[in-house]
Amino acid sequence: MPKYVPDGKKQVAGSLPDNAYDRVVKGQAGTFIKAPHYVYVTKTIPANDELKFYFKPSASFATDVGGNGAKVLTGASSSKYVSFGLPEVGTRLDIHPTAFSCSNALSSSINFIYKSSLGGGF
């Protein structure tokens, strides 16, 4: 619902906030993200790669990356991820991860879909 602002004689519809629109975000592997409504795979995942997701909240993520201002969960922390193997192109995963792990080449093919808050939530 748009907010209404006065223009001197009547009220007119104001601009909507960013969360009023559906959006697609391409995250960076290993970094914390806001949990999406679902995940969509847009490219074939090579057989030598694997798609993994992290589902814990930000406090757990900060602990798992080792603190000290680190922002990327990699290396020894990879055991914190849940493997989803090699989903096919066009796969919609109805999951709500807070981070993901895969090769740099593959990370651009993982889309995080955020539905508008005007749609009634999850």
Secondary structure, 3 states (H helix, E strand, C coil): CCCEEECCCCEEECCCCHHHCCEEECCCCCECCCCCCEEEECCCCCCCCCCEEECCCHHHHHHHCCCCCCCECCHHHHHHCEECCCCCCCCEECCCCCEEECCHHHHCCEEEEECCHHHCCC
